[in-house]
Structure formats: C-alpha cells, structure tokens
C-alpha cells in the first residue's frame, strides 16, 4: 500500500462521468501530481469507473477511488479507497449509516486499504452539498471545531475541506489547519491557477484539483502542481 499518501501535496480528481482522451489522461498521470483520485457524486457506475481506471492505470501513479456512496466502493485495480463521512449534515446516513450498510453487504472489505475522510462540505450549490443536505453557512471557528472533533474525537486521519467547484475562503482553511495536529488536511474546490494553489497550499497539506483539468486543460494543472511541490 502507498503509505506515503500522508506526504502527498497535490492530488488530481477525475470524474468517471466526464470524458478525457487518452492523451489527456497521460498528461494528468505525468503532470507531477502525487496521485489520481477517481471520484464523482453523480452518474458514477461500476462501468464508467472501470473505464476510467483502465485509462489511468499503467503510469505508475497511485490510484485512489473515492466513492460517492460507500456501497459503490470498488477495490479492483486501485491502490486505496478514501471513504468520506460528511460531518456537517443533519442526516446521519452520511456520517455512518451508509458505511454500516457497506460493511453489512461487503464482509470482505480490505480495511488496510481504506482511509476514512472527515468531510466538511461548504458549497450548498454543489452536488455533494445538495445530496447530503450539508449545513454550509459556517464560521471559520465552527469549521475548526469540526476539524478538531474529527481528529481528536473520531480519530479521522484526513480532514477534507470541500468547496466542490467553487474557490473557498482561505481563512476557513487556515482555521482548520490550526485546529489539527496529526490529521492530514485536504482542500478541494476551485483551484485552477498557480496563485490559488499556492494560497490554499499554505494551509492545506494536500490540495485537490479537479474541474481545472476539464475546463482549463493540462497547462493549468501543471501550474497548480508546480505551485505546491
């Protein structure tokens, strides 16, 4: 297993529901990004996930699946599984309920390849915000309290500040960073330039770049990689 995941500075998120040419996938895999995260909220099927995995494998880069729903978890051909729990939702299914169903239906989960993520979702207009009914109007102090709870009470190894498609508030990410000691802080949302990558990279241990690959192309991705490595 890629135990060095805690040292990743840059992760590229590819959505099984969006298409890239093989040349573009090769460009992502050779961009200098530390890992590729196969992840989407809507219209992710075992088929399109397998298709994307086949496109990305063979480049020697760590492959991680992040299922929208734990029951959609796929292990075949991937190195690790990052499984979110959304902390800032009133619907407990997204904290633990779906995970219990997953464990019930899949008795042979390779737990040594599973990394639990404590998500704080902060874009109410995003798919993940709508699906989980996340409470997004939080102050930096409230987000920091979620981060502290995630690390010190639940012992999550990852705290993930997710603005999903929009660029977030650096003050929120800074507050979360200052609240935790050993958990790895991920930031995702709206990073499409070196400047934004550097700004969030000051506070987050790992930045996640997704939409920029599809909307701005490989040069933008490479610029975000250079900004944090």
C-alpha positions in Angstrom: 0.0 0.0 0.0 1.1 3.6 -0.7 1.8 4.5 2.9 3.3 7.8 1.7 -0.2 9.1 1.0 0.2 11.4 4.0 3.0 13.2 2.2 1.1 13.9 -1.0 0.9 17.7 -1.7 -1.2 17.5 -4.9 -3.9 15.1 -5.9 -5.9 15.3 -9.2 -9.5 14.3 -9.1 -11.0 12.7 -12.2 -14.7 12.2 -12.6 -15.9 8.9 -14.2 -18.9 10.9 -15.5 -16.7 13.2 -17.6 -14.6 12.1 -20.5 -10.9 12.7 -21.2 -8.9 11.5 -24.2 -6.1 9.0 -23.5 -3.6 11.7 -24.3 -5.2 14.0 -21.7 -5.2 11.2 -19.1 -1.5 10.5 -19.9 -0.9 14.3 -19.4 -2.5 14.1 -16.0 -0.6 11.0 -14.9 2.8 12.6 -16.0 2.0 16.1 -14.7 3.8 15.6 -11.4 0.6 15.2 -9.4 1.1 12.7 -6.5 -2.0 10.6 -7.0 -5.2 10.3 -9.1 -8.5 10.2 -7.2 -11.3 8.7 -9.2 -14.4 10.4 -7.7 -17.7 11.9 -8.6 -21.1 12.5 -7.0 -23.5 11.9 -9.9 -23.8 9.2 -12.5 -20.9 7.1 -11.3 -21.3 3.5 -12.4 -19.1 0.4 -12.0 -18.7 0.6 -15.8 -17.6 4.2 -16.2 -15.4 3.8 -13.1 -13.7 0.8 -14.6 -13.3 2.5 -17.9 -11.5 5.5 -16.3 -9.4 3.2 -14.1 -8.2 1.4 -17.2 -7.3 4.7 -18.8 -5.2 5.8 -15.9 -3.5 2.6 -14.8 -0.1 1.6 -16.1 1.6 5.0 -15.5 2.9 4.1 -12.0 0.9 6.7 -10.2 -1.2 5.8 -7.1 -4.8 5.3 -7.9 -7.4 6.0 -5.3 -11.2 5.5 -5.5 -13.4 7.9 -3.5 -17.0 6.5 -3.8 -19.9 8.9 -3.6 -21.6 6.2 -1.6 -19.7 3.5 0.3 -21.8 0.8 -1.4 -20.2 1.9 -4.7 -16.7 1.1 -3.4 -14.5 -0.6 -5.9 -11.2 -2.1 -5.0 -10.2 -3.9 -8.1 -7.1 -2.4 -9.8 -6.8 0.5 -7.3 -4.3 1.1 -4.5 -6.5 2.7 -1.9 -10.1 3.7 -1.0 -10.8 7.1 0.5 -14.2 7.0 2.1 -15.9 10.2 3.2 -18.1 10.9 6.2 -19.8 14.3 5.9 -19.7 15.8 9.4 -21.8 18.9 8.8 -25.0 17.2 7.8 -28.1 16.6 9.9 -28.5 13.2 8.0 -26.5 10.6 10.0 -26.5 8.3 7.0 -23.7 10.4 5.5 -21.7 10.1 8.8 -22.0 6.4 9.5 -25.3 4.9 8.1 -24.1 4.2 4.6 -20.9 2.8 5.9 -22.7 0.3 8.2 -24.7 -0.9 5.1 -21.4 -1.2 3.2 -19.9 -3.3 6.0 -23.1 -5.4 6.1 -23.2 -6.1 2.4 -19.4 -6.5 1.9 -17.9 -8.8 4.5 -14.5 -8.9 2.8 -13.6 -5.2 2.7 -9.7 -4.9 2.7 -9.7 -2.4 5.5 -5.9 -1.9 5.3 -6.5 -0.1 2.0 -9.3 2.1 3.4 -8.6 5.7 4.5 -11.6 7.4 6.3 -12.1 11.1 5.5 -13.9 13.6 7.6 -15.6 15.9 5.1 -16.8 19.5 5.8 -18.8 20.5 2.7 -19.1 24.2 2.3 -20.7 24.8 -1.1 -24.5 24.5 -0.8 -25.0 24.7 -4.5 -22.7 21.7 -5.2 -24.0 18.2 -5.9 -22.4 16.8 -2.7 -23.9 19.7 -0.7 -27.4 19.1 -2.1 -27.2 15.3 -1.8 -26.0 15.3 1.8 -28.0 18.5 2.8 -24.8 19.9 4.3 -25.1 22.9 6.6 -22.7 25.2 4.8 -23.0 28.6 6.4 -20.3 28.0 9.0 -17.8 30.4 10.5 -14.1 29.6 10.5 -14.4 28.8 14.2 -17.2 26.3 13.6 -15.3 24.6 10.8 -12.2 24.5 13.1 -14.4 22.8 15.7 -15.4 20.2 13.2 -11.7 19.6 12.3 -10.8 19.3 16.0 -13.7 16.9 16.6 -12.7 14.8 13.5 -9.1 14.4 14.7 -9.3 14.2 18.5 -12.7 12.5 19.0 -13.2 10.4 15.9 -9.5 10.0 15.0 -10.0 10.5 11.3 -6.7 10.5 9.5 -8.0 13.0 6.9 -9.9 16.2 7.3 -11.2 17.4 4.0 -12.5 21.0 3.4 -14.6 20.7 0.3 -15.9 23.7 -1.6 -16.6 21.5 -4.6 -16.4 23.5 -7.8 -16.0 27.0 -6.2 -13.0 28.6 -4.6 -13.3 28.8 -0.9 -12.3 31.1 1.9 -8.6 30.8 2.9 -9.5 32.0 6.4 -11.6 28.8 6.8 -8.8 26.6 5.6 -6.3 28.4 7.9 -8.6 27.9 10.9 -9.0 24.2 10.2 -5.2 23.9 9.7 -4.6 25.5 13.1 -7.1 23.2 14.8 -5.5 19.9 14.0 -2.1 18.3 14.8 -1.6 15.0 13.1 -4.6 14.6 10.7 -3.8 15.4 7.1 -5.7 18.5 5.9 -7.1 18.3 2.3 -8.6 21.2 0.5 -10.7 20.9 -2.7 -12.6 23.5 -4.7 -11.9 26.0 -7.5 -8.2 25.6 -7.7 -7.5 26.4 -11.4 -4.3 28.6 -11.2 -0.9 28.6 -9.5 -1.9 31.5 -7.3 -4.9 29.7 -5.9 -2.9 26.5 -5.4 -0.2 28.4 -3.6 -2.7 30.2 -1.4 -4.6 27.1 -0.2 -1.3 25.1 -0.2 -0.1 27.4 2.6 -2.7 25.9 4.9 -3.7 22.6 3.5 -1.3 19.6 3.5 -2.8 18.4 0.2 -4.7 20.3 -2.5 -7.1 18.5 -4.8 -7.5 19.8 -8.4 -10.4 18.5 -10.5 -12.5 20.8 -12.7 -9.5 22.7 -13.9 -8.4 19.6 -15.8 -11.6 19.6 -17.8 -12.1 23.4 -18.1 -8.6 24.9 -18.4 -6.5 21.9 -19.5 -3.2 20.4 -18.7 -1.1 23.6 -18.5 -3.3 24.9 -15.7 -3.0 21.5 -13.9 0.8 21.6 -14.3 0.9 25.1 -12.9 -1.0 24.0 -9.8 1.4 21.1 -9.3 4.5 23.4 -9.5 2.9 25.8 -7.1 2.8 23.3 -4.2 5.7 21.0 -4.9 
